[in-house]
C-alpha cells in the first residue's frame, strides 16, 4: 500500500475529509494509479494530483472511483458537495474587497488633515471590530448548545455566518460517513487483510460469497442476470457483479474459471485468455468491449 504524501496546509477541512476517504477507498481496492487510469476517464498524473490535493477532484472522478472500486458513491458525493461549496465561498488570495463608494483623486493634505483623517478611520473601524467580536461570541455559543443558546446570542436582524453553517454540515456528514464505514467494515485501517466471511462492498455485492449462474439468451445475447455491461474493463483485483457476469459467461462458453465470487483473480484471467485465444482476440486477459461482445454471442 503506497505511503501518501501529506496534504497541503491550505487544504480545507471539508476537502481533507473527502480526500482521506478517496485515498482509503483506493488503497482497499488494491488498485494502482495506473490501474485507475485504465478503468476511468482520467490519466495517472491526474489521479496523482487529485489524491494529493494539488488540484480539486472533479465530481465525475469521485463517481468513477466509487464505481471501479465497487462501492456506493452517495456518501462520497455528499462530501464532495460540501467541499465544493466551501471552495466557492473561499476568498481569492490577493484580492481585496471593493470600496463601497467611489474613490477620490489623491490630493496633498496638511498634517492637521492627516490627523483628522486618522481619527475618522479609527471611528469607522470600531464597529467592524465590535462586529467581529460579536461573531466570535456567537460562534462559541453555537458550539456550546444546539439552538436555544444560538438564538439568544444572535442579535435581531443578523444572520449566522455561512462559514459556520458549512462547517457544521461537514462535521455532521463526516460523523455519518464514519459510522457507515465502521458498520460495513470495508474501510477499517486496522482490520486484517483476510476476511473470514462475506464482506459488504456496495450495491448489494458481498466479497467472499459465491453466486449462481443462470445464463439465458435475452434480446439476442447471453445474460447471466448479474450485469448488462458491454464495456466495463476487468483485470486483476476487479470486484463486483460485472466480474460475476463475466465468470458465468466464461463458463457458458466452455472456459469456466472454477469460481463465481466476483473477484477477478488469476484463474479468471487465465480463463479469459483461453477464451480470447479461441476467438482470435488480443490475448491479454483483460475483459473489454471486444471480449464482452464475444462472451454475449
C-alpha positions in Angstrom: 0.0 0.0 0.0 1.6 3.4 -1.0 2.5 5.9 1.6 0.5 9.0 0.8 2.1 12.5 0.8 0.9 14.9 3.4 -1.9 17.1 2.1 -1.1 20.9 1.5 -1.6 23.0 4.6 -4.1 25.2 2.9 -6.5 22.3 2.2 -9.8 23.0 3.9 -11.3 20.6 6.4 -14.1 19.5 4.1 -11.7 18.9 1.2 -9.4 17.0 3.5 -12.3 14.7 4.7 -13.1 14.0 1.0 -9.5 13.2 0.0 -8.9 10.9 3.1 -12.0 8.8 2.1 -10.9 8.6 -1.5 -7.4 7.5 -0.5 -8.8 4.8 1.8 -11.1 3.6 -1.0 -8.3 3.4 -3.5 -6.0 1.6 -1.0 -8.5 -1.0 -0.1 -9.2 -1.7 -3.7 -5.5 -2.6 -4.2 -5.6 -0.6 -7.5 -2.5 1.3 -8.6 -2.8 4.8 -10.1 -2.1 3.2 -13.5 -4.9 0.7 -13.0 -7.3 3.6 -12.1 -6.2 5.4 -15.3 -7.0 2.3 -17.3 -10.5 1.9 -15.8 -11.6 5.6 -15.7 -11.6 8.7 -17.9 -8.6 10.3 -16.1 -4.9 9.8 -16.5 -2.4 8.5 -13.9 -1.0 12.0 -13.4 -4.5 13.4 -12.9 -5.2 10.9 -10.2 -1.9 11.7 -8.5 -2.8 15.4 -8.5 -6.3 14.8 -7.3 -5.5 12.4 -4.4 -2.5 14.5 -3.2 -4.6 17.7 -3.0 -2.7 19.5 -5.8 -5.9 20.0 -7.8 -9.6 19.8 -6.9 -11.0 16.4 -7.7 -14.0 16.6 -10.2 -17.4 15.1 -9.3 -17.2 12.7 -12.2 -13.8 11.4 -10.9 -15.4 10.7 -7.5 -18.2 8.8 -9.1 -15.9 6.7 -11.4 -13.6 5.9 -8.5 -16.5 4.6 -6.4 -17.8 2.6 -9.5 -14.5 0.8 -10.2 -14.0 0.0 -6.5 -17.5 -1.5 -6.3 -18.9 0.9 -3.7 -22.0 3.1 -3.3 -21.0 6.7 -4.3 -23.7 8.6 -2.3 -21.7 9.4 0.8 -18.7 10.4 -1.3 -20.9 12.7 -3.3 -22.2 14.4 -0.1 -18.6 15.0 1.0 -17.8 16.4 -2.5 -20.8 18.8 -2.4 -19.8 20.2 1.0 -16.1 20.7 -0.2 -17.3 22.3 -3.4 -19.5 24.8 -1.5 -16.6 25.6 0.8 -14.3 26.2 -2.2 -16.9 28.5 -3.8 -17.1 30.6 -0.6 -13.3 30.7 0.0 -11.7 34.2 -0.5 -9.5 34.7 -3.6 -5.8 35.3 -2.5 -4.5 38.9 -3.3 -8.0 40.3 -3.9 -9.3 43.0 -1.6 -12.9 43.9 -1.1 -14.1 46.7 -3.4 -14.8 50.1 -1.7 -18.5 50.9 -1.1 -18.1 54.4 -2.5 -16.1 55.8 -5.5 -12.5 56.7 -4.7 -11.5 60.3 -4.8 -8.3 61.5 -6.6 -5.3 61.8 -4.2 -4.7 65.4 -3.1 -2.0 66.9 -0.9 -3.0 67.1 2.7 -1.7 69.0 5.7 -0.6 67.4 9.0 -3.9 68.6 10.6 -5.9 66.9 7.8 -3.9 63.7 8.2 -4.6 63.6 12.0 -8.3 64.3 11.4 -8.5 61.5 8.7 -6.8 59.1 11.1 -9.3 59.8 13.8 -12.2 59.3 11.3 -10.7 55.9 10.2 -10.4 54.8 13.8 -14.1 55.6 14.3 -15.1 53.7 11.1 -13.1 50.6 12.1 -14.5 50.4 15.6 -18.0 49.0 14.5 -16.2 46.4 12.4 -14.1 45.2 15.3 -17.2 45.1 17.5 -18.9 43.0 14.8 -16.0 40.5 14.7 -16.1 40.1 18.4 -19.8 39.6 18.3 -19.4 36.9 15.7 -16.8 35.1 17.8 -19.1 35.2 20.8 -22.0 33.9 18.6 -19.8 31.0 17.4 -18.8 30.0 20.9 -22.5 30.0 22.0 -23.5 27.9 19.0 -20.8 25.3 19.8 -22.0 25.1 23.5 -25.7 24.4 22.7 -27.8 23.4 19.7 -30.5 26.0 19.1 -31.5 27.9 22.3 -28.1 29.4 23.0 -27.6 30.3 19.4 -30.9 32.2 19.2 -30.0 34.1 22.4 -26.5 35.1 21.2 -27.6 36.4 17.7 -28.9 39.9 17.7 -32.1 40.9 15.9 -31.6 41.5 12.2 -28.4 39.4 12.0 -27.7 36.0 10.5 -25.3 33.3 11.5 -22.2 33.4 9.2 -22.4 30.9 6.3 -18.9 29.6 7.1 -20.0 28.2 10.4 -23.1 26.6 8.8 -20.9 24.8 6.2 -18.5 23.7 9.0 -21.4 22.2 11.0 -22.8 20.4 7.9 -19.3 19.0 7.1 -18.9 17.7 10.7 -22.3 16.0 10.6 -21.5 14.4 7.2 -18.1 13.2 8.5 -19.7 11.6 11.6 -22.4 9.9 9.5 -19.8 8.7 6.9 -17.6 7.3 9.6 -20.5 5.4 11.2 -21.2 3.8 7.8 -17.6 2.8 7.3 -17.4 1.2 10.7 -20.7 -0.7 10.0 -19.5 -2.0 6.6 -16.1 -2.9 8.0 -14.8 -2.4 4.4 -12.5 0.6 5.2 -11.2 -0.3 8.6 -7.5 0.5 8.5 -6.7 -1.9 11.3 -8.8 -4.8 10.1 -6.9 -7.9 8.9 -6.4 -8.4 5.2 -8.1 -11.8 5.2 -11.8 -11.9 6.0 -13.5 -14.9 7.5 -16.9 -14.3 5.9 -18.6 -12.2 3.2 -17.7 -8.5 3.3 -20.2 -5.8 2.2 -18.6 -3.8 -0.7 -21.5 -1.9 -2.1 -24.6 -2.0 -4.3 -25.5 -5.5 -2.8 -22.3 -7.2 -3.7 -20.6 -9.3 -1.0 -17.0 -10.1 -1.3 -16.3 -13.8 -0.5 -19.8 -15.1 -1.5 -20.3 -17.5 -4.3 -23.1 -16.5 -6.8 -25.3 -18.7 -9.0 -25.0 -18.7 -12.8 -28.4 -18.8 -14.6 -27.3 -17.9 -18.2 -30.1 -17.4 -20.7 -30.5 -15.7 -24.1 -32.3 -12.4 -24.0 -32.7 -9.9 -26.8 -30.3 -11.9 -28.9 -27.4 -12.1 -26.4 -26.4 -14.2 -23.4 -27.0 -12.8 -19.9 -26.4 -14.3 -16.5 -28.5 -11.7 -14.7 -25.8 -10.0 -12.7 -24.8 -7.2 -15.0 -25.8 -5.9 -18.5 -22.5 -4.2 -19.2 -20.7 -4.5 -22.6 -17.9 -2.0 -22.0 -16.6 -2.4 -18.4 -12.8 -3.1 -18.2 -12.0 -6.0 -15.9 -8.5 -7.0 -14.8 -6.7 -8.4 -11.7 -8.4 -7.3 -8.4 -11.5 -6.0 -10.1 -14.6 -6.9 -8.0 -18.3 -6.7 -8.2 -21.3 -8.0 -10.2 -19.6 -7.2 -13.5 -17.0 -9.8 -12.6 -19.6 -12.4 -11.6 -21.3 -11.8 -15.0 -18.0 -12.4 -16.8 -17.3 -15.6 -14.8 -20.7 -17.0 -15.6 -20.4 -16.2 -19.3 -16.9 -17.8 -19.5 -18.4 -21.0 -18.0 -21.3 -20.9 -20.5 -18.8 -20.5 -23.4 -16.8 -23.6 -22.1 -14.0 -21.7 -20.4 -15.0 -22.0 -16.7 -12.8 -20.1 -14.2 -14.0 -22.5 -11.5 -15.2 -19.7 -9.2 -18.1 -17.3 -9.4 -17.4 -14.9 -6.5 -17.0 -11.6 -8.3 -13.2 -11.4 -7.7 -11.1 -11.2 -10.9 -8.2 -13.4 -9.8 -5.5 -15.4 -11.8 -7.9 -18.2 -12.5 -10.5 -15.9 -14.0 -7.8 -14.1 -16.0 -6.4 -17.4 -17.3 -9.9 -18.5 -18.5 -10.3 -15.1 -20.2 -7.0 -15.6 -22.0 -8.1 -19.0 -23.3 -11.4 -17.6 -24.5 -9.7 -14.7 -26.2 -7.2 -17.0 -28.0 -10.1 -19.3 -29.2 -12.0 -16.3 -30.6 -8.9 -14.6 -32.2 -8.9 -11.6 -29.9 -6.0 -9.8 -28.2 -4.8 -12.3 -25.6 -4.1 -10.0 -22.6 -6.6 -11.4 -20.1 -8.3 -8.0 -19.8 -12.1 -8.2 -20.5 -13.1 -5.1 -22.5 -15.7 -4.2 -25.2 -14.4 -6.7 -27.7 -14.3 -9.6 -25.3 -17.7 -8.7 -23.9 -19.2 -8.8 -27.4 -17.9 -12.3 -28.0 -19.0 -13.5 -24.5 -22.6 -12.4 -25.1 -22.9 -14.1 -28.6 
